[in-house]
Amino acid sequence: MMSMLRSISLLLFLSMTTVFSGLCQTFVGNGGQIVDDGRENIFLLPAGPLQKENLDSVFGLEEVCINIHHEYDDDLDIFLISPDGIAVELSTNNGYSGLNYTNTCFTNESQMVIPDGVAPFTGKYRPEGFLSDFNKGGHGNGDWKLLIHDTYPKEKSGEVLSWHIRFGNKPAKPFRMQQSNLPIMRLITNGVIIPDEPKIVADMDIIDKGLGNLNLANDSVSPFKSKIAIEGRGQSSRSFPKKHYGFITINPQGEKINSPLLGMPSANEWTLNPAYNEKTLLRNVMSYGSYVKMGHYSVRTRYVDLILNGNPMGVYVLTERITRGKNRVDVSRLSKTDTAGDQLSGGYIFKIDWNKNRKNEKLCSRYLSGKNRKKVYFQTVSPKPENILPIQADYLKLYLDSFETALQGKGFKLPTGEPYTNFIDINSFIDYWILTEASKNIDGYSKSVFFYKDKRSKNGRIFCGPVWDYDIAWGNANFGGAALVKGWQWQSEGDKDRNPPFWWHRLMEDSVFVQALKKRYFDLRKNVLNTQYLFQTIDSTTAYLGEARKRNFRIWPIIGRYTWPNPEPIPQSYAEEILYLKSWIEKRLAWMDANLR
């Protein structure tokens, strides 16, 4: 059966070569077994002589097609590498548990981006990278390589049946951007693909002439330049073709340096959020802004138009990272000499996040939570897991144990009579609850949940916050009832990936906490969470994004298409995306009004 598939696919490819022989040049590569032991697989294709030595916008690479049999497409990372060593990502971890790439052709002209397709992938797709990167003066004659890495070794096997590349006078061309009303951030990686880890060194500059002025994409003078160390980041977002990045600003010697980016306070840790599956482009920005108006620190954001190695990548949200600092989470620095007394008591930043990223198995809740009765683990952010001393981790664990014992205790107290309210800042937990429930953030109690604690001499209680990651909030998730305007997120029992601590259930049994929460909610409904006020925020932001937003969806043509985890029915235009968001907010807040009285 396998030999028959191989023969059919080869005949199809050869027939395509014959069809295009008068207009272009097609070269067929060798297939073979995909070794499933963690090594990279290289399949060679000698090309040449070409009609033109250097590939450009007149004559260049048009298309690459593959036939691969594999039992689990999600395992595969697939790249095309030119004789010059330029690598372009074709498809990475797509197809979930589906199988096979069957007559799959990658072209910049397709309106379907490969992650939005369904296995077995058949037909034309936009690759995750840009084929136009080959057509910038590089050499076409020589050995081209199809690189395939099976990222989950010793499980599912596979084979490259056949593949080919086509050159012609309709080469893949880059998307063009001449100007933007948004600041323009340009990144140069010198042809290196940005990996998930480790960080690579790149050059960054930012063009920003101020609000109301246009910024030119090819401006030779930029007010800010810096070396950066950059890597991919995110969990679910790693499969998106529009990538999520984290970077630090560094000096030429590779040392961290603080830099004030686009008017934000000087620091060195930043993220570039693509908002790929969040088609309004504003859920995170709106959420963080609302939290600031509620009286808390939240990460600052700036919209930018990103250009990566000459390719416009669309609208990104440049965002501060949640880190310790005077202008960020303002808790005391905890040094290696802080091992006793008041000095040991703070400052800590920690979080609940993906369990597979945990570093300290002992730093966990003493009580089981959720329907699966599992432990909830905590991860320190400051000090970093590799820097925290055992005595410091033990202190934080002991403090959490005391808080949880009091919260779980009779009368919400320790046996000594000390109430749980002595261990946490109630107001911060109330405001976090309100924003999480208003947006019905399905991750709000179990993923990217941050806390901080300063020294006893500086109000050493645990504060809940800052808020983080609202891309799939505000009705933008099709699982766990997250798109429904009814129901409480805190009552969700979680799943195998989401395991909120028992804290919220117990807090909602405390009548004092609940009464304070209700009062605070209805106070906020007069201003920060006023429906019309939120609508004005949405309208002003979409107006500001203007042409940049339209260009973003020309680069990434996903409007009207399902992108994980968008709920159905899928809005068919950007205007419909905004209408859906407004309608969801209005109905959600009305339901909360009725059920908090």
VOGU-3710 file (C-alpha; in Angstrom, 3 decimals, decimal comma):
1> mmsmlrsisl> 0,000/0,000/0,000  2,811/2,409/0,919  4,645/1,741/-2,368  1,419/2,422/-4,297  0,975/5,787/-2,485  4,576/6,669/-3,271  4,115/5,864/-6,963  0,885/7,851/-7,219  2,358/10,914/-5,513  5,475/10,796/-7,708
11> llflsmttvf> 3,356/10,568/-10,863  1,296/13,551/-9,714  4,404/15,615/-9,090  5,989/14,647/-12,410  2,781/15,516/-14,253  2,837/18,921/-12,583  6,439/19,342/-13,755  5,364/18,647/-17,325  2,477/21,113/-17,127  4,727/23,952/-15,970
21> sglcqtfvgn> 7,833/23,077/-17,997  7,269/25,834/-20,570  6,857/28,610/-17,972  8,914/27,601/-14,968  11,358/25,083/-13,599  10,369/22,333/-11,184  12,781/20,067/-9,320  11,770/16,864/-7,542  13,518/15,785/-4,344  14,187/12,419/-2,796
31> ggqivddgre> 11,976/10,923/-0,130  12,762/8,493/2,634  12,064/7,381/6,164  11,601/10,008/8,884  13,903/8,797/11,633  11,967/8,833/14,897  14,784/9,171/17,427  14,884/12,927/18,028  17,365/13,674/15,236  16,718/16,136/12,419
41> nifllpagpl> 15,969/14,518/9,058  17,447/16,139/5,938  16,129/15,366/2,451  18,218/16,812/-0,403  17,080/18,304/-3,679  19,767/19,502/-6,143  18,378/22,422/-8,177  19,805/23,991/-11,302  20,827/25,309/-13,592  18,128/27,936/-13,157
51> qkenldsvfg> 17,137/30,541/-15,711  18,485/33,147/-13,303  21,230/32,628/-10,723  19,965/35,038/-8,067  16,359/34,771/-6,944  14,388/38,013/-6,772  10,954/39,525/-7,360  11,213/38,847/-11,123  12,279/35,197/-11,076  12,327/33,122/-7,921
61> leevcinihh> 10,769/30,409/-5,809  7,029/30,157/-6,330  5,978/27,055/-4,463  7,084/24,009/-2,481  4,950/20,866/-2,341  5,260/17,833/-0,072  3,796/14,365/0,297  4,372/12,946/3,765  2,872/9,928/5,429  2,894/10,298/9,211
71> eydddldifl> 0,572/8,946/11,869  0,558/12,109/14,003  1,135/15,380/12,102  1,386/17,428/15,291  4,778/15,814/15,986  6,418/17,350/12,911  8,431/20,542/12,438  9,020/21,098/8,708  11,442/23,650/7,213  12,819/24,442/3,750
81> ispdgiavel> 16,475/25,528/3,594  18,096/27,202/0,560  21,669/26,614/-0,695  22,571/29,869/1,113  21,332/28,437/4,419  18,174/30,575/4,586  15,523/28,591/6,501  11,765/29,126/6,175  9,256/27,461/8,467  6,661/25,570/6,435
91> stnngysgln> 4,643/23,909/9,204  5,280/23,335/12,911  3,150/21,143/15,184  -0,029/21,372/13,125  -2,812/18,880/12,495  -3,245/17,657/16,092  -3,764/13,878/15,975  -4,486/13,885/12,224  -2,238/12,163/9,722  -0,480/12,926/6,442
101> ytntcftnes> 0,428/15,835/4,213  -1,145/14,792/0,908  -0,197/16,910/-2,133  0,301/19,843/0,229  1,609/22,936/-1,543  2,942/26,031/0,220  2,590/29,397/-1,504  2,469/32,982/-0,268  -0,639/33,537/-2,399  -2,927/31,184/-0,474
111> qmvipdgvap> -5,525/32,691/1,848  -5,452/29,635/4,138  -2,658/29,645/6,708  -1,477/26,089/7,449  -2,353/26,100/11,211  -5,957/26,869/10,297  -6,142/23,831/8,008  -7,187/20,314/8,930  -5,183/17,105/8,461  -4,739/15,423/6,088
121> ftgkyrpegf> -3,530/18,714/4,604  -4,409/18,773/0,913  -4,224/21,735/-1,466  -2,570/25,141/-1,163  -1,608/26,783/2,150  0,342/29,771/3,401  3,421/28,493/5,235  4,171/29,695/8,742  7,220/31,556/7,433  7,621/33,600/4,252
131> lsdfnkgghg> 8,787/31,988/0,996  9,662/35,498/-0,156  12,715/35,323/2,127  14,345/33,166/-0,570  13,708/35,784/-3,260  15,889/38,581/-1,937  18,977/38,022/-4,051  19,854/34,563/-2,725  21,280/31,712/-4,812  18,877/29,153/-6,248
141> ngdwkllihd> 21,411/26,759/-7,794  22,620/24,075/-5,426  21,307/21,759/-2,753  17,947/22,638/-1,229  17,013/20,817/1,955  13,717/19,701/3,421  14,347/19,509/7,173  11,918/17,499/9,268  12,164/17,080/13,021  9,919/14,590/14,783
151> typkeksgev> 9,525/16,378/18,116  7,990/13,403/19,918  10,480/10,611/19,309  9,996/6,860/19,581  6,221/7,069/19,119  4,754/7,525/15,624  6,747/6,779/12,456  6,547/8,443/9,062  8,011/8,826/5,597  8,556/11,547/3,007
161> lswhirfgnk> 6,976/10,068/-0,117  8,051/12,876/-2,458  8,502/16,646/-2,625  9,295/19,341/-5,163  10,045/23,045/-5,491  9,003/25,297/-8,346  10,732/28,409/-9,684  9,177/30,861/-12,109  8,317/34,415/-13,051  5,583/34,652/-10,386
171> pakpfrmqqs> 7,823/34,364/-7,335  6,639/34,667/-3,763  6,756/38,349/-2,881  6,858/39,973/0,536  3,929/41,927/1,906  4,515/45,653/1,598  4,088/48,354/4,214  5,183/51,895/3,510  3,884/53,697/6,575  1,826/53,342/9,723
181> nlpimrlitn> 0,183/55,594/12,268  1,428/53,076/14,876  5,039/53,013/16,031  7,041/50,672/13,798  9,320/48,121/15,427  11,927/46,523/13,149  13,729/43,307/14,107  16,693/41,812/12,254  17,804/38,282/13,125  20,259/37,905/10,214
191> gviipdepki> 18,321/34,990/8,761  18,058/33,024/12,014  14,600/31,678/12,882  13,568/32,718/16,383  13,339/29,488/18,435  11,171/28,787/21,460  14,434/28,599/23,375  17,165/29,544/23,870  17,158/33,253/23,103  19,037/34,473/20,046
201> vadmdiidkg> 20,625/37,894/19,587  18,882/40,311/17,206  18,860/43,995/16,338  15,827/46,142/17,123  14,919/49,693/16,312  11,693/51,651/16,814  10,353/54,445/14,619  7,933/56,685/16,474  7,193/60,277/15,522  4,420/60,642/18,049
211> lgnlnlands> 0,655/60,471/18,131  -0,982/61,813/14,961  2,131/61,432/12,795  2,886/58,761/10,217  5,949/56,548/10,626  7,818/55,394/7,508  8,777/51,728/7,285  12,033/52,466/5,433  13,086/55,427/7,569  16,870/55,396/7,901
221> vspfkskiai> 16,766/57,322/11,171  15,136/55,817/14,249  15,107/57,379/17,712  15,753/54,058/19,467  18,105/51,166/18,644  19,218/48,241/20,754  20,502/44,721/20,731  17,987/42,260/22,125  17,898/38,592/23,100  14,631/37,126/21,815
231> egrgqssrsf> 12,779/33,792/21,906  9,325/32,398/21,252  6,935/32,182/24,187  3,420/31,087/25,068  1,751/27,701/25,406  -1,250/27,362/23,092  -0,038/30,336/21,039  3,156/28,514/19,991  1,208/26,787/17,215  0,076/30,068/15,647
241> pkkhygfiti> 1,893/31,302/12,509  1,930/34,827/13,937  4,350/34,135/16,756  4,448/35,348/20,340  7,876/36,641/21,436  9,653/37,528/24,643  12,837/39,579/24,675  15,297/41,410/26,870  17,237/44,521/25,919  21,007/43,963/26,062
251> npqgekinsp> 24,226/45,845/25,333  26,750/44,722/22,669  28,441/42,554/25,306  25,208/40,620/25,878  24,488/42,106/29,313  20,967/43,153/30,322  20,287/46,886/30,117  17,177/48,802/31,088  15,528/50,728/28,256  12,439/52,978/28,187
261> llgmpsanew> 10,422/51,661/25,225  7,773/53,957/23,738  7,419/56,033/26,868  7,089/53,098/29,252  9,350/53,107/32,328  12,851/51,788/31,797  13,207/47,993/32,158  14,711/45,067/30,282  12,013/42,340/30,028  9,249/42,660/27,416
271> tlnpaynekt> 6,823/40,629/25,333  5,368/41,022/21,852  1,834/39,616/21,911  0,401/38,788/18,447  -3,283/38,650/19,479  -3,638/36,134/16,637  -6,726/34,322/17,882  -8,131/37,522/19,391  -9,455/39,232/16,287  -10,528/42,509/17,883
281> llrnvmsygs> -6,850/42,994/18,900  -7,928/44,668/22,131  -9,058/42,201/24,807  -5,721/42,216/26,649  -5,247/45,978/26,344  -8,783/46,646/27,565  -8,389/44,244/30,511  -5,066/45,653/31,673  -6,370/49,204/31,332  -9,473/48,370/33,356
291> yvkmghysvr> -7,347/46,938/36,163  -5,313/50,149/36,325  -8,519/52,171/36,584  -9,568/49,924/39,451  -6,555/51,241/41,332  -3,880/48,609/40,750  -0,628/48,242/38,868  -1,053/46,452/35,561  1,428/45,886/32,769  1,643/48,805/30,363
301> tryvdlilng> 1,043/48,226/26,669  1,745/49,915/23,332  0,522/48,871/19,903  3,256/48,506/17,270  3,507/47,500/13,623  6,176/44,791/13,600  8,590/44,200/10,710  10,687/41,035/11,062  13,629/40,648/8,684  11,896/42,963/6,219
311> npmgvyvlte> 8,529/41,172/6,425  5,562/43,107/7,839  4,055/40,943/10,585  1,023/43,056/11,446  -0,163/44,605/14,697  1,500/43,454/17,918  1,025/44,543/21,514  4,346/45,467/23,121  3,833/44,616/26,791  5,757/44,861/30,024
321> ritrgknrvd> 6,547/41,565/31,710  5,361/40,978/35,267  8,632/41,539/37,099  9,843/43,147/40,305  10,743/46,843/40,117  9,859/50,314/41,273  7,715/50,898/38,182  6,379/47,359/37,983  5,517/45,080/40,920  6,975/47,261/43,648
331> vsrlsktdta> 8,096/44,749/46,263  11,456/44,583/47,991  14,362/42,821/46,361  15,062/39,502/48,061  18,792/38,763/48,158  20,750/35,653/49,113  21,522/37,198/52,512  17,814/37,583/53,382  17,402/34,415/55,424  15,766/35,485/58,696
341> gdqlsggyif> 13,273/37,844/60,306  11,675/40,681/58,391  14,204/40,358/55,571  13,066/36,791/54,815  9,381/37,744/54,738  9,459/39,514/51,333  9,384/40,295/48,542  8,051/37,391/46,550  6,234/37,256/43,244  4,730/33,853/42,470
351> kidwnknrkn> 2,069/32,397/40,222  -0,173/29,471/39,363  0,500/28,340/35,816  1,011/25,295/33,616  2,062/22,475/35,941  4,589/21,097/33,472  6,632/24,287/33,961  6,920/23,959/37,727  10,416/23,877/39,206  9,808/23,347/42,942
361> eklcsrylsg> 7,701/20,279/43,730  7,421/21,262/47,408  5,871/24,666/46,708  2,259/23,606/46,480  -1,083/23,913/48,220  -1,509/21,637/51,222  -5,107/20,938/50,141  -6,346/19,103/47,037  -8,546/21,075/44,652  -10,939/20,603/41,750
371> knrkkvyfqt> -12,973/17,648/40,613  -9,774/15,700/40,028  -8,595/16,359/43,611  -5,130/17,430/42,526  -2,428/19,551/44,076  -2,077/23,166/42,965  1,556/24,118/42,386  3,104/27,568/42,666  6,060/28,914/40,708  8,212/31,788/41,873
381> vspkpenilp> 8,772/34,668/39,463  10,929/36,755/41,778  13,272/35,374/42,911  13,492/33,180/39,823  13,199/29,434/40,484  16,895/28,885/39,888  17,846/31,682/42,305  15,505/31,249/45,268  17,131/29,778/48,374  15,570/26,678/49,987
391> iqadylklyl> 14,964/28,643/53,190  13,102/31,326/51,208  10,954/28,766/49,367  10,251/27,078/52,717  9,169/30,406/54,246  6,757/31,091/51,367  5,375/27,553/51,616  4,853/27,908/55,378  3,091/31,262/54,931  0,779/29,780/52,283
401> dsfetalqgk> 0,063/26,812/54,557  -0,936/29,169/57,371  -3,223/31,172/55,088  -4,884/28,043/53,700  -5,330/26,485/57,141  -6,993/29,659/58,392  -9,190/29,932/55,301  -10,258/26,311/55,647  -10,672/26,521/59,408  -13,798/26,899/61,491
411> gfklptgepy> -14,888/30,516/61,442  -12,229/31,153/58,783  -9,545/31,173/61,466  -6,513/29,258/62,654  -6,950/27,226/65,863  -5,137/30,119/67,554  -7,940/32,465/66,463  -5,960/34,305/63,780  -8,265/35,027/60,784  -7,323/34,368/57,162
421> tnfidinsfi> -7,679/38,096/56,504  -4,369/38,593/58,334  -2,618/36,713/55,520  -4,072/38,241/52,325  -5,126/41,638/51,038  -8,893/41,205/50,690  -9,415/44,163/48,334  -6,958/42,833/45,756  -8,665/39,420/45,770  -12,061/41,093/45,346
431> dywilteask> -10,954/43,175/42,378  -9,236/40,211/40,763  -12,455/38,190/41,162  -14,566/40,976/39,651  -12,438/41,390/36,505  -12,077/37,620/36,072  -15,831/37,120/36,327  -16,791/40,170/34,252  -14,617/38,808/31,424  -15,373/35,171/32,333
441> nidgysksvf> -11,698/34,406/31,828  -11,524/30,626/31,690  -7,846/30,732/32,706  -8,446/33,339/35,394  -8,082/31,090/38,438  -5,746/28,397/37,141  -3,325/29,805/34,532  -1,182/32,938/34,604  -2,538/33,834/38,070  -0,015/36,091/39,820
451> fykdkrskng> 0,483/37,028/43,470  3,020/39,079/45,376  4,079/39,506/48,986  6,343/42,183/50,445  8,122/42,210/53,819  6,141/42,277/57,067  7,326/45,845/57,667  5,703/46,841/54,335  2,258/45,217/54,653  3,464/41,658/54,161
461> rifcgpvwdy> 0,130/40,151/53,155  -0,380/38,275/49,860  -1,836/40,465/47,114  -3,640/38,925/44,144  -2,461/40,278/40,787  -1,361/41,766/38,481  -3,783/40,395/35,880  -2,336/38,666/32,819  -3,452/37,005/29,578  -7,024/37,851/28,564
471> diawgnanfg> -6,852/36,755/24,898  -9,487/34,060/25,396  -11,608/36,043/27,851  -14,655/38,232/27,137  -16,487/35,444/25,267  -13,569/34,271/23,108  -13,356/30,571/24,046  -15,480/27,677/22,828  -14,965/25,318/25,771  -15,840/25,096/29,434
481> gaalvkgwqw> -18,874/27,357/28,998  -16,588/30,382/28,631  -18,639/31,923/25,816  -21,885/31,733/27,770  -22,919/34,995/29,413  -24,446/33,061/32,305  -22,673/31,213/35,087  -19,759/31,834/37,450  -16,251/30,981/36,437  -15,217/30,442/40,068
491> qsegdkdrnp> -17,677/27,545/40,256  -15,929/25,735/37,406  -14,344/22,493/38,591  -11,554/22,778/36,044  -10,169/20,005/33,852  -6,913/18,099/33,432  -5,127/21,343/32,480  -7,045/23,777/34,697  -7,059/23,212/38,414  -7,962/26,348/40,410
501> pfwwhrlmed> -7,185/26,326/44,156  -10,008/25,809/46,619  -9,529/29,403/47,813  -12,270/30,956/45,697  -14,942/28,464/46,723  -14,118/29,038/50,365  -13,955/32,844/50,024  -17,433/32,811/48,511  -18,670/31,046/51,670  -17,525/33,984/53,791
511> svfvqalkkr> -20,451/36,407/54,054  -18,152/39,304/54,947  -16,072/38,759/51,788  -19,193/38,391/49,623  -20,842/41,552/50,942  -17,670/43,576/50,358  -17,411/42,091/46,863  -20,977/43,049/45,953  -20,515/46,603/47,139  -17,280/46,978/45,190
521> yfdlrknvln> -18,813/45,515/42,025  -21,742/47,917/41,942  -19,431/50,846/42,682  -17,323/49,834/39,654  -20,424/49,543/37,482  -20,798/53,306/37,793  -17,450/53,976/36,081  -14,761/51,420/35,156  -17,251/48,650/34,360  -19,996/50,904/33,080
531> tqylfqtids> -21,211/49,351/29,822  -21,109/52,564/27,787  -17,709/53,450/29,205  -16,347/50,088/28,017  -17,943/50,645/24,611  -16,214/54,035/24,332  -12,897/52,379/25,156  -13,485/49,791/22,425  -14,472/52,427/19,851  -11,527/54,725/20,545
541> ttaylgeark> -9,054/51,833/20,370  -10,389/50,460/17,085  -10,316/53,974/15,599  -6,684/54,344/16,665  -5,720/51,015/15,064  -7,249/52,182/11,772  -5,300/51,188/8,653  -2,817/49,107/10,647  -5,632/46,834/11,738  -6,860/46,385/8,145
551> rnfriwpiig> -3,330/45,584/6,971  -2,938/43,053/9,806  -5,810/40,998/8,419  -4,468/41,205/4,870  -1,247/39,645/6,144  -3,146/37,145/8,292  -6,450/36,481/6,465  -8,305/34,883/9,370  -11,396/37,093/9,641  -14,402/34,847/9,077
561> rytwpnpepi> -12,421/31,675/9,831  -12,130/29,561/12,931  -8,933/30,023/14,895  -8,593/28,145/18,170  -10,603/28,608/20,381  -13,068/31,028/18,750  -16,723/30,235/19,541  -19,278/29,807/16,772  -20,839/31,355/14,816  -17,647/32,994/13,554
571> pqsyaeeily> -18,113/36,732/12,804  -17,570/37,397/9,104  -16,008/40,855/9,379  -14,049/42,956/11,849  -17,164/45,060/12,448  -19,041/41,882/13,410  -16,203/40,918/15,788  -16,666/44,250/17,576  -20,462/43,873/17,633  -20,122/40,408/19,148
581> lkswiekrla> -17,751/41,683/21,844  -20,028/44,573/22,774  -23,121/42,367/22,834  -21,355/39,789/24,988  -20,167/42,438/27,477  -23,611/43,988/27,745  -25,332/40,644/28,372  -22,641/39,383/30,746  -22,715/42,457/32,977  -26,519/42,461/32,976
591> wmdanlr> -26,451/38,828/34,172  -23,942/39,693/36,900  -26,091/42,664/37,973  -29,063/40,367/38,441  -27,142/37,630/40,236  -25,106/39,741/42,646  -28,036/41,542/44,233
//
